[in-house]
Amino acid sequence: MRVRVVGGGTAGATGFALSTFVIDDVLAVDAGALGWFAAPDRQALIRDVLITHAHIDHVAGLPIFLDNIYGLTAEPPTVHGTEDVLDSLRVHVFNNHLMPDFVRMSLTMRPFLRMQPLYPGEAVHIGPYRIVPFAVDHVVATTAYYIESGEAAMAVVTDTAPVAGLADFLTTGVARFGADPRRLRAVFLEASFPDDLADLAGISKHLTASQFLAIAGEFPPTVAVYAVHIKPRFFDTVRKVIETAGLAHVRAAEPGEVIDLGG
């Protein structure tokens, strides 16, 4: 399992102005930068997109991605999300005002996409991946994902306020969905703000650097925990706090890096 942390979306950017993770070149989590991370022929390898929630930094690149790869594959990609997320995409993105209505167009011509609802607490299989969606705590309904394939597993947890029992759920609780938590290799966990913006983090339901570290420290050293969704303006500050904590299995992810989880 190989994870590309796309994230940036702007030339020379540090931090994560936009949110996208690409797994094994074929599965994406979030689409903030999906339309810009590579040439269209590479983008076309992606067959499924999991959306955490419909805020713009997580979906901005979706229509660009769909436009870029249209006609390059025999079947269109499938966009997976809760009913709320899919409804938001229909109403607020594919509405013939912001973007053409690719959803309706897909009913009468060669399709741009397919939409598939998923439900927190109900595991699904997508290709070789067992995926466990689970709810987190953000200002809109938001879904995090545990993703397992072969002998490796990972989780993407963004955007969220602190969630009690997160480490226990990912290291033991996913077993009740048929997953093997012993395979967990990495958690990509948001760390949006420095500690001096704790009030803003609380109102917007994001994590500060210290809140991130408190959660990251609950994972065993065999599980790497990567800070993501760090606002570009605060990237260096948050990264320094994380480095100073001295947890060997915890660090800030770098936009554009590829992480090999084995398996």
C-alpha positions as CSV (number, residue, x, y, z in Angstrom):
1,M,0.0,0.0,0.0
2,R,1.5,3.3,-1.1
3,V,0.0,6.7,-0.1
4,R,0.6,9.9,-2.0
5,V,-0.1,12.9,0.3
6,V,-1.2,15.4,-2.4
7,G,-2.3,18.2,-0.2
8,G,-0.8,21.4,-1.4
9,G,-2.5,22.6,-4.6
10,T,-0.4,25.8,-5.0
11,A,3.0,26.2,-6.4
12,G,5.7,26.0,-3.8
13,A,3.1,25.6,-1.0
14,T,3.8,24.2,2.4
15,G,1.0,22.8,4.5
16,F,-2.3,21.7,3.1
17,A,-4.5,24.2,1.4
18,L,-6.4,21.4,-0.2
19,S,-6.9,17.8,0.9
20,T,-6.3,14.7,-1.2
21,F,-4.7,11.3,-0.6
22,V,-4.1,8.9,-3.4
23,I,-3.6,5.2,-2.5
24,D,-1.9,2.8,-4.9
25,D,-2.7,5.2,-7.8
26,V,-6.3,3.9,-7.9
27,L,-8.2,5.1,-4.8
28,A,-8.5,8.6,-3.6
29,V,-9.6,10.0,-0.3
30,D,-11.0,13.5,-0.8
31,A,-10.7,15.5,-4.0
32,G,-9.4,19.0,-3.0
33,A,-6.4,18.8,-5.3
34,L,-7.4,15.8,-7.3
35,G,-7.8,17.7,-10.6
36,W,-4.2,19.1,-10.5
37,F,-1.9,16.5,-8.9
38,A,-0.8,14.8,-12.1
39,A,-1.4,14.6,-15.8
40,P,-4.8,13.4,-17.0
41,D,-3.6,9.9,-18.0
42,R,-2.3,9.3,-14.4
43,Q,-5.5,10.8,-12.9
44,A,-7.5,8.4,-15.0
45,L,-6.0,5.5,-13.0
46,I,-8.2,6.5,-10.1
47,R,-11.3,4.5,-10.1
48,D,-12.9,5.4,-6.8
49,V,-13.0,8.6,-4.7
50,L,-14.0,8.6,-1.0
51,I,-15.2,12.0,0.2
52,T,-15.0,12.9,3.9
53,H,-17.3,15.9,3.7
54,A,-18.3,18.6,1.2
55,H,-16.2,21.6,2.3
56,I,-14.5,23.2,-0.6
57,D,-10.9,22.3,0.3
58,H,-12.0,18.6,0.1
59,V,-14.0,18.7,-3.1
60,A,-12.6,21.6,-5.2
61,G,-10.7,19.4,-7.6
62,L,-13.5,16.9,-8.2
63,P,-15.2,18.5,-11.2
64,I,-11.8,19.3,-12.7
65,F,-10.7,15.7,-12.2
66,L,-13.9,14.4,-13.9
67,D,-13.5,16.8,-16.8
68,N,-9.8,15.9,-17.2
69,I,-10.4,12.2,-17.5
70,Y,-13.7,12.1,-19.3
71,G,-13.5,9.5,-22.1
72,L,-10.1,8.1,-21.1
73,T,-11.5,5.0,-19.5
74,A,-14.2,2.5,-20.4
75,E,-16.1,3.1,-17.1
76,P,-16.3,6.4,-15.2
77,P,-14.9,6.7,-11.6
78,T,-17.3,6.2,-8.7
79,V,-17.6,8.9,-6.0
80,H,-18.5,7.5,-2.6
81,G,-19.9,9.5,0.3
82,T,-22.7,9.8,2.7
83,E,-26.1,10.8,1.4
84,D,-25.5,14.3,2.8
85,V,-22.2,14.6,0.9
86,L,-23.7,13.4,-2.4
87,D,-26.6,15.7,-2.0
88,S,-24.3,18.6,-1.4
89,L,-22.3,17.8,-4.6
90,R,-25.6,17.7,-6.6
91,V,-27.0,20.9,-5.2
92,H,-23.9,23.1,-4.7
93,V,-21.3,21.8,-7.2
94,F,-22.9,20.1,-10.2
95,N,-25.7,22.6,-10.5
96,N,-25.1,24.3,-13.9
97,H,-24.0,27.5,-12.0
98,L,-20.8,26.6,-10.4
99,M,-20.1,23.6,-12.7
100,P,-22.0,21.8,-15.4
101,D,-24.4,19.2,-14.0
102,F,-22.2,16.1,-14.6
103,V,-24.6,14.0,-12.5
104,R,-27.7,14.6,-14.7
105,M,-25.6,14.5,-17.9
106,S,-24.3,11.1,-16.9
107,L,-27.9,9.8,-17.1
108,T,-28.3,10.6,-20.8
109,M,-24.8,10.3,-22.3
110,R,-21.5,8.6,-21.6
111,P,-21.2,9.1,-17.9
112,F,-18.7,11.4,-16.1
113,L,-19.2,9.7,-12.8
114,R,-21.2,7.3,-10.7
115,M,-22.3,8.1,-7.2
116,Q,-22.4,5.5,-4.4
117,P,-23.7,6.2,-0.9
118,L,-22.0,4.8,2.1
119,Y,-22.9,4.8,5.7
120,P,-20.7,5.3,8.8
121,G,-20.5,2.0,10.7
122,E,-21.1,-0.2,7.6
123,A,-18.0,-1.7,6.1
124,V,-17.7,-1.9,2.3
125,H,-15.4,-3.6,-0.2
126,I,-14.1,-1.5,-3.0
127,G,-11.8,-3.4,-5.3
128,P,-9.1,-5.0,-3.0
129,Y,-9.9,-2.6,-0.1
130,R,-11.9,-3.2,3.0
131,I,-13.2,0.2,4.0
132,V,-14.7,1.1,7.4
133,P,-16.3,4.6,7.3
134,F,-16.9,6.1,10.8
135,A,-18.2,9.4,12.0
136,V,-16.0,12.1,13.5
137,D,-16.9,15.5,15.0
138,H,-16.9,18.5,12.6
139,V,-19.2,21.4,12.0
140,V,-20.9,19.3,9.2
141,A,-21.4,15.6,9.2
142,T,-17.9,14.2,8.4
143,T,-16.7,10.6,7.8
144,A,-13.2,9.3,8.4
145,Y,-12.0,6.1,6.8
146,Y,-10.1,3.0,7.9
147,I,-8.7,1.3,4.7
148,E,-7.2,-2.2,4.6
149,S,-5.7,-4.1,1.8
150,G,-3.4,-7.2,2.0
151,E,-1.3,-7.0,5.1
152,A,-1.5,-3.2,5.5
153,A,-4.1,-0.7,6.7
154,M,-4.3,3.0,7.2
155,A,-6.8,5.6,8.3
156,V,-7.6,9.1,7.2
157,V,-9.1,11.2,10.0
158,T,-9.8,14.8,8.9
159,D,-11.6,17.2,9.7
160,T,-12.5,16.8,13.3
161,A,-12.4,18.0,16.9
162,P,-11.1,15.6,19.5
163,V,-12.9,12.2,19.3
164,A,-12.8,10.1,22.5
165,G,-11.5,6.6,21.9
166,L,-10.2,7.1,18.4
167,A,-6.9,5.1,19.0
168,D,-8.8,2.3,20.7
169,F,-11.3,2.1,17.8
170,L,-8.6,2.0,15.1
171,T,-6.3,-0.4,17.0
172,T,-9.0,-2.8,18.3
173,G,-12.6,-1.7,17.5
174,V,-12.4,-2.1,13.7
175,A,-12.2,-5.9,14.3
176,R,-16.0,-6.0,14.7
177,F,-16.3,-4.9,11.0
178,G,-14.1,-7.9,9.9
179,A,-10.9,-5.8,9.7
180,D,-7.6,-6.9,11.3
181,P,-6.3,-3.9,13.4
182,R,-2.9,-5.6,13.6
183,R,-2.4,-4.5,10.0
184,L,-2.7,-0.8,10.9
185,R,0.5,0.9,9.7
186,A,-0.4,4.6,9.6
187,V,-2.9,7.2,10.6
188,F,-3.2,10.5,8.8
189,L,-4.7,12.8,11.4
190,E,-5.5,16.5,11.1
191,A,-3.6,19.2,13.0
192,S,-5.0,22.4,11.6
193,F,-4.0,25.1,14.0
194,P,-1.3,26.1,16.5
195,D,-2.2,26.2,20.1
196,D,-2.6,29.9,20.3
197,L,-5.6,29.6,18.0
198,A,-7.4,27.1,20.2
199,D,-10.5,29.2,20.3
200,L,-10.8,29.2,16.5
201,A,-10.0,25.5,16.4
202,G,-12.8,24.9,18.9
203,I,-15.4,26.9,17.1
204,S,-14.5,25.3,13.7
205,K,-14.0,21.8,15.2
206,H,-10.4,21.2,14.2
207,L,-7.4,20.0,16.2
208,T,-4.6,22.2,17.6
209,A,-1.0,20.9,17.6
210,S,-1.3,19.8,21.3
211,Q,-4.6,18.1,20.7
212,F,-3.1,16.2,17.8
213,L,-0.1,15.1,19.9
214,A,-2.4,14.0,22.7
215,I,-4.3,11.7,20.3
216,A,-1.1,10.6,18.4
217,G,0.5,9.6,21.7
218,E,-2.3,7.0,22.3
219,F,-1.2,4.9,19.3
220,P,1.5,2.3,19.7
221,P,4.9,3.0,18.3
222,T,4.2,0.5,15.5
223,V,1.6,2.9,14.0
224,A,3.0,6.0,12.3
225,V,0.9,9.1,12.9
226,Y,1.2,11.8,10.3
227,A,-0.1,15.4,10.9
228,V,-2.1,16.6,7.9
229,H,-4.5,19.4,7.1
230,I,-2.1,21.9,8.7
231,K,-3.1,25.4,7.4
232,P,-0.3,26.6,5.1
233,R,0.3,29.8,7.2
234,F,1.0,27.7,10.3
235,F,2.8,24.7,8.8
236,D,6.2,25.5,10.2
237,T,4.9,26.4,13.6
238,V,2.8,23.2,14.0
239,R,5.6,21.0,12.6
240,K,8.1,22.4,15.2
241,V,5.7,21.7,18.0
242,I,5.3,18.1,16.8
243,E,9.1,17.7,16.4
244,T,9.8,19.1,19.8
245,A,7.5,16.5,21.4
246,G,10.0,13.8,20.4
247,L,7.6,11.0,19.6
248,A,9.5,8.7,17.2
249,H,6.4,7.5,15.4
250,V,4.8,10.9,14.9
251,R,5.6,13.7,12.4
252,A,4.1,16.1,10.0
253,A,3.4,14.8,6.5
254,E,5.0,16.7,3.7
255,P,2.8,17.7,0.8
256,G,3.7,15.6,-2.3
257,E,5.5,12.8,-0.4
258,V,4.8,9.1,-1.1
259,I,4.7,6.8,1.9
260,D,5.1,3.1,1.4
261,L,3.2,1.1,4.1
262,G,4.2,-2.3,2.8
263,G,1.7,-5.1,2.7
